[in-house]
Amino acid sequence: MRPLTSTFVFLAAIALVGPVLAQSTYGPDQPGGPGGGMHGGRRGGPGGMMGGQRMQALDPVVADGPPAPADFAGIASPPDDQQRRYTELYQNFMASTKPQRDSLNVTRRDMRAAFEDGDREGARRQMGIVVALGDELTRRQKTFDDTLKTFLGKDQWKRYDKWRSDERKRAEQERRERWGQSPGDSDPT
Protein backbone atom coordinates (compact mmCIF):
# COMPACT_ATOMS: atom_id res chain seq x y z
CA MET A 1 0.00 0.00 0.00
CA ARG A 2 1.40 3.40 -0.87
CA PRO A 3 2.07 5.78 2.04
CA LEU A 4 -0.57 8.23 0.83
CA THR A 5 -3.22 5.49 0.69
CA SER A 6 -2.27 4.27 4.18
CA THR A 7 -2.56 7.80 5.51
CA PHE A 8 -5.96 8.23 3.87
CA VAL A 9 -7.23 4.92 5.29
CA PHE A 10 -5.97 5.89 8.75
CA LEU A 11 -7.60 9.33 8.61
CA ALA A 12 -10.84 7.83 7.30
CA ALA A 13 -10.78 5.30 10.14
CA ILE A 14 -10.34 8.03 12.74
CA ALA A 15 -13.17 10.07 11.21
CA LEU A 16 -15.49 7.07 11.11
CA VAL A 17 -14.52 5.53 14.43
CA GLY A 18 -14.91 8.66 16.55
CA PRO A 19 -18.72 8.58 16.64
CA VAL A 20 -18.72 4.80 17.07
CA LEU A 21 -16.28 4.97 19.99
CA ALA A 22 -18.28 7.73 21.59
CA GLN A 23 -21.38 5.53 21.54
CA SER A 24 -19.67 2.23 22.35
CA THR A 25 -19.74 0.57 25.74
CA TYR A 26 -16.02 -0.08 25.66
CA GLY A 27 -14.43 1.02 28.90
CA PRO A 28 -12.98 -0.18 32.18
CA ASP A 29 -16.31 -1.13 33.72
CA GLN A 30 -18.02 -2.35 30.57
CA PRO A 31 -18.07 -5.70 28.81
CA GLY A 32 -15.09 -5.55 26.51
CA GLY A 33 -13.24 -2.98 28.59
CA PRO A 34 -10.17 -3.79 30.65
CA GLY A 35 -11.22 -6.55 32.98
CA GLY A 36 -14.60 -6.84 31.25
CA GLY A 37 -13.91 -10.16 29.59
CA MET A 38 -16.33 -10.05 26.64
CA HIS A 39 -13.66 -9.01 24.15
CA GLY A 40 -9.94 -8.97 24.78
CA GLY A 41 -6.64 -10.59 23.94
CA ARG A 42 -4.41 -13.27 25.42
CA ARG A 43 -4.55 -14.26 29.00
CA GLY A 44 -1.28 -14.97 30.64
CA GLY A 45 -0.32 -14.43 34.21
CA PRO A 46 -1.82 -11.49 36.06
CA GLY A 47 -2.84 -9.00 33.45
CA GLY A 48 -1.60 -11.14 30.56
CA MET A 49 -0.44 -9.66 27.29
CA MET A 50 -3.59 -7.61 26.92
CA GLY A 51 -4.30 -6.76 30.54
CA GLY A 52 -6.45 -9.84 31.15
CA GLN A 53 -8.85 -9.07 28.32
CA ARG A 54 -10.15 -11.81 26.04
CA MET A 55 -11.01 -10.91 22.49
CA GLN A 56 -13.76 -12.84 20.78
CA ALA A 57 -12.92 -14.04 17.31
CA LEU A 58 -14.35 -11.68 14.74
CA ASP A 59 -16.87 -13.24 12.37
CA PRO A 60 -15.11 -13.36 8.97
CA VAL A 61 -18.32 -12.27 7.23
CA VAL A 62 -18.33 -9.14 9.38
CA ALA A 63 -14.75 -8.36 8.37
CA ASP A 64 -14.98 -9.35 4.70
CA GLY A 65 -18.66 -9.07 3.84
CA PRO A 66 -21.29 -11.61 2.77
CA PRO A 67 -20.74 -13.91 -0.21
CA ALA A 68 -20.42 -12.29 -3.63
CA PRO A 69 -23.52 -12.78 -5.80
CA ALA A 70 -21.96 -15.62 -7.82
CA ASP A 71 -21.00 -17.43 -4.60
CA PHE A 72 -24.44 -16.79 -3.13
CA ALA A 73 -26.02 -18.41 -6.19
CA GLY A 74 -24.05 -21.57 -5.42
CA ILE A 75 -25.02 -21.48 -1.74
CA ALA A 76 -28.76 -20.74 -1.93
CA SER A 77 -29.67 -21.67 -5.53
CA PRO A 78 -32.04 -18.68 -5.82
CA PRO A 79 -34.37 -18.12 -8.79
CA ASP A 80 -33.54 -15.11 -10.98
CA ASP A 81 -35.73 -12.63 -9.09
CA GLN A 82 -34.14 -13.52 -5.73
CA GLN A 83 -30.67 -13.40 -7.26
CA ARG A 84 -31.37 -9.88 -8.57
CA ARG A 85 -32.61 -8.79 -5.11
CA TYR A 86 -29.55 -10.33 -3.46
CA THR A 87 -27.19 -8.66 -5.93
CA GLU A 88 -28.74 -5.26 -5.25
CA LEU A 89 -28.70 -5.80 -1.47
CA TYR A 90 -25.09 -7.02 -1.62
CA GLN A 91 -23.85 -4.11 -3.76
CA ASN A 92 -25.52 -1.50 -1.56
CA PHE A 93 -24.24 -3.15 1.62
CA MET A 94 -20.67 -3.56 0.40
CA ALA A 95 -20.51 0.03 -0.86
CA SER A 96 -21.91 1.46 2.37
CA THR A 97 -19.63 -0.59 4.68
CA LYS A 98 -16.40 -0.50 2.65
CA PRO A 99 -14.76 2.31 4.64
CA GLN A 100 -15.44 0.58 7.95
CA ARG A 101 -14.33 -2.85 6.69
CA ASP A 102 -11.14 -1.39 5.20
CA SER A 103 -10.40 0.46 8.45
CA LEU A 104 -11.12 -2.66 10.49
CA ASN A 105 -8.78 -4.82 8.45
CA VAL A 106 -5.95 -2.24 8.50
CA THR A 107 -6.36 -1.77 12.25
CA ARG A 108 -6.41 -5.54 12.87
CA ARG A 109 -3.15 -5.84 10.92
CA ASP A 110 -1.60 -3.01 12.95
CA MET A 111 -2.83 -4.54 16.21
CA ARG A 112 -1.27 -7.91 15.33
CA ALA A 113 2.01 -6.21 14.42
CA ALA A 114 2.07 -4.31 17.73
CA PHE A 115 1.24 -7.51 19.62
CA GLU A 116 3.99 -9.46 17.85
CA ASP A 117 6.47 -6.63 18.54
CA GLY A 118 5.61 -6.72 22.25
CA ASP A 119 3.99 -3.26 22.15
CA ARG A 120 1.21 -4.00 24.61
CA GLU A 121 -0.04 -0.45 24.88
CA GLY A 122 -0.11 -0.03 21.09
CA ALA A 123 -1.99 -3.31 20.68
CA ARG A 124 -4.43 -2.27 23.42
CA ARG A 125 -5.15 1.06 21.68
CA GLN A 126 -5.70 -0.70 18.36
CA MET A 127 -7.95 -3.25 20.06
CA GLY A 128 -10.31 -0.48 21.18
CA ILE A 129 -10.74 0.60 17.57
CA VAL A 130 -11.14 -3.02 16.39
CA VAL A 131 -13.85 -3.62 18.98
CA ALA A 132 -15.76 -0.47 18.05
CA LEU A 133 -15.58 -1.12 14.31
CA GLY A 134 -16.41 -4.81 14.81
CA ASP A 135 -19.46 -3.94 16.89
CA GLU A 136 -20.72 -1.47 14.28
CA LEU A 137 -20.15 -3.87 11.39
CA THR A 138 -21.78 -6.72 13.34
CA ARG A 139 -24.89 -4.56 13.79
CA ARG A 140 -24.95 -3.71 10.09
CA GLN A 141 -24.39 -7.36 9.08
CA LYS A 142 -27.35 -8.35 11.26
CA THR A 143 -29.51 -5.82 9.39
CA PHE A 144 -28.28 -7.25 6.08
CA ASP A 145 -29.09 -10.80 7.23
CA ASP A 146 -32.51 -9.76 8.54
CA THR A 147 -33.33 -8.21 5.16
CA LEU A 148 -32.02 -11.25 3.31
CA LYS A 149 -34.14 -13.57 5.42
CA THR A 150 -37.32 -11.76 4.32
CA PHE A 151 -36.99 -12.96 0.73
CA LEU A 152 -35.31 -16.36 1.12
CA GLY A 153 -37.16 -19.62 1.64
CA LYS A 154 -36.56 -21.65 4.78
CA ASP A 155 -34.20 -24.12 3.06
CA GLN A 156 -32.28 -21.33 1.36
CA TRP A 157 -31.85 -19.55 4.70
CA LYS A 158 -30.58 -22.79 6.30
CA ARG A 159 -27.97 -23.18 3.55
CA TYR A 160 -26.87 -19.55 3.95
CA ASP A 161 -26.72 -19.94 7.75
CA LYS A 162 -24.67 -23.15 7.36
CA TRP A 163 -22.29 -21.27 5.05
CA ARG A 164 -21.88 -18.57 7.74
CA SER A 165 -21.17 -21.25 10.35
CA ASP A 166 -18.66 -22.97 8.08
CA GLU A 167 -16.90 -19.62 7.45
CA ARG A 168 -16.58 -19.04 11.21
CA LYS A 169 -15.13 -22.54 11.71
CA ARG A 170 -12.69 -22.07 8.82
CA ALA A 171 -11.51 -18.72 10.20
CA GLU A 172 -11.14 -20.15 13.70
CA GLN A 173 -9.03 -23.02 12.35
CA GLU A 174 -6.82 -20.57 10.45
CA ARG A 175 -6.36 -18.49 13.64
CA ARG A 176 -5.42 -21.56 15.67
CA GLU A 177 -2.90 -22.61 13.04
CA ARG A 178 -1.45 -19.08 12.81
CA TRP A 179 -1.01 -18.77 16.57
CA GLY A 180 -0.26 -22.42 17.33
CA GLN A 181 -3.22 -22.65 19.68
CA SER A 182 -5.56 -25.31 20.85
CA PRO A 183 -9.35 -24.86 20.53
CA GLY A 184 -10.71 -22.36 23.05
CA ASP A 185 -7.53 -20.27 23.22
CA SER A 186 -7.75 -16.69 22.03
CA ASP A 187 -5.47 -14.46 20.00
CA PRO A 188 -5.36 -10.79 19.09
CA THR A 189 -7.91 -11.42 16.32
C-alpha positions in Angstrom: 0.0 0.0 0.0 1.4 3.4 -0.9 2.1 5.8 2.0 -0.6 8.2 0.8 -3.2 5.5 0.7 -2.3 4.3 4.2 -2.6 7.8 5.5 -6.0 8.2 3.9 -7.2 4.9 5.3 -6.0 5.9 8.7 -7.6 9.3 8.6 -10.8 7.8 7.3 -10.8 5.3 10.1 -10.3 8.0 12.7 -13.2 10.1 11.2 -15.5 7.1 11.1 -14.5 5.5 14.4 -14.9 8.7 16.6 -18.7 8.6 16.6 -18.7 4.8 17.1 -16.3 5.0 20.0 -18.3 7.7 21.6 -21.4 5.5 21.5 -19.7 2.2 22.4 -19.7 0.6 25.7 -16.0 -0.1 25.7 -14.4 1.0 28.9 -13.0 -0.2 32.2 -16.3 -1.1 33.7 -18.0 -2.4 30.6 -18.1 -5.7 28.8 -15.1 -5.5 26.5 -13.2 -3.0 28.6 -10.2 -3.8 30.6 -11.2 -6.5 33.0 -14.6 -6.8 31.3 -13.9 -10.2 29.6 -16.3 -10.0 26.6 -13.7 -9.0 24.1 -9.9 -9.0 24.8 -6.6 -10.6 23.9 -4.4 -13.3 25.4 -4.6 -14.3 29.0 -1.3 -15.0 30.6 -0.3 -14.4 34.2 -1.8 -11.5 36.1 -2.8 -9.0 33.4 -1.6 -11.1 30.6 -0.4 -9.7 27.3 -3.6 -7.6 26.9 -4.3 -6.8 30.5 -6.5 -9.8 31.2 -8.9 -9.1 28.3 -10.1 -11.8 26.0 -11.0 -10.9 22.5 -13.8 -12.8 20.8 -12.9 -14.0 17.3 -14.4 -11.7 14.7 -16.9 -13.2 12.4 -15.1 -13.4 9.0 -18.3 -12.3 7.2 -18.3 -9.1 9.4 -14.7 -8.4 8.4 -15.0 -9.3 4.7 -18.7 -9.1 3.8 -21.3 -11.6 2.8 -20.7 -13.9 -0.2 -20.4 -12.3 -3.6 -23.5 -12.8 -5.8 -22.0 -15.6 -7.8 -21.0 -17.4 -4.6 -24.4 -16.8 -3.1 -26.0 -18.4 -6.2 -24.1 -21.6 -5.4 -25.0 -21.5 -1.7 -28.8 -20.7 -1.9 -29.7 -21.7 -5.5 -32.0 -18.7 -5.8 -34.4 -18.1 -8.8 -33.5 -15.1 -11.0 -35.7 -12.6 -9.1 -34.1 -13.5 -5.7 -30.7 -13.4 -7.3 -31.4 -9.9 -8.6 -32.6 -8.8 -5.1 -29.5 -10.3 -3.5 -27.2 -8.7 -5.9 -28.7 -5.3 -5.3 -28.7 -5.8 -1.5 -25.1 -7.0 -1.6 -23.8 -4.1 -3.8 -25.5 -1.5 -1.6 -24.2 -3.2 1.6 -20.7 -3.6 0.4 -20.5 0.0 -0.9 -21.9 1.5 2.4 -19.6 -0.6 4.7 -16.4 -0.5 2.6 -14.8 2.3 4.6 -15.4 0.6 8.0 -14.3 -2.9 6.7 -11.1 -1.4 5.2 -10.4 0.5 8.4 -11.1 -2.7 10.5 -8.8 -4.8 8.5 -5.9 -2.2 8.5 -6.4 -1.8 12.3 -6.4 -5.5 12.9 -3.2 -5.8 10.9 -1.6 -3.0 13.0 -2.8 -4.5 16.2 -1.3 -7.9 15.3 2.0 -6.2 14.4 2.1 -4.3 17.7 1.2 -7.5 19.6 4.0 -9.5 17.8 6.5 -6.6 18.5 5.6 -6.7 22.2 4.0 -3.3 22.2 1.2 -4.0 24.6 0.0 -0.4 24.9 -0.1 0.0 21.1 -2.0 -3.3 20.7 -4.4 -2.3 23.4 -5.1 1.1 21.7 -5.7 -0.7 18.4 -7.9 -3.2 20.1 -10.3 -0.5 21.2 -10.7 0.6 17.6 -11.1 -3.0 16.4 -13.9 -3.6 19.0 -15.8 -0.5 18.0 -15.6 -1.1 14.3 -16.4 -4.8 14.8 -19.5 -3.9 16.9 -20.7 -1.5 14.3 -20.1 -3.9 11.4 -21.8 -6.7 13.3 -24.9 -4.6 13.8 -25.0 -3.7 10.1 -24.4 -7.4 9.1 -27.4 -8.3 11.3 -29.5 -5.8 9.4 -28.3 -7.3 6.1 -29.1 -10.8 7.2 -32.5 -9.8 8.5 -33.3 -8.2 5.2 -32.0 -11.2 3.3 -34.1 -13.6 5.4 -37.3 -11.8 4.3 -37.0 -13.0 0.7 -35.3 -16.4 1.1 -37.2 -19.6 1.6 -36.6 -21.7 4.8 -34.2 -24.1 3.1 -32.3 -21.3 1.4 -31.9 -19.6 4.7 -30.6 -22.8 6.3 -28.0 -23.2 3.6 -26.9 -19.5 4.0 -26.7 -19.9 7.7 -24.7 -23.1 7.4 -22.3 -21.3 5.0 -21.9 -18.6 7.7 -21.2 -21.2 10.4 -18.7 -23.0 8.1 -16.9 -19.6 7.5 -16.6 -19.0 11.2 -15.1 -22.5 11.7 -12.7 -22.1 8.8 -11.5 -18.7 10.2 -11.1 -20.2 13.7 -9.0 -23.0 12.3 -6.8 -20.6 10.5 -6.4 -18.5 13.6 -5.4 -21.6 15.7 -2.9 -22.6 13.0 -1.5 -19.1 12.8 -1.0 -18.8 16.6 -0.3 -22.4 17.3 -3.2 -22.6 19.7 -5.6 -25.3 20.9 -9.3 -24.9 20.5 -10.7 -22.4 23.0 -7.5 -20.3 23.2 -7.7 -16.7 22.0 -5.5 -14.5 20.0 -5.4 -10.8 19.1 -7.9 -11.4 16.3 
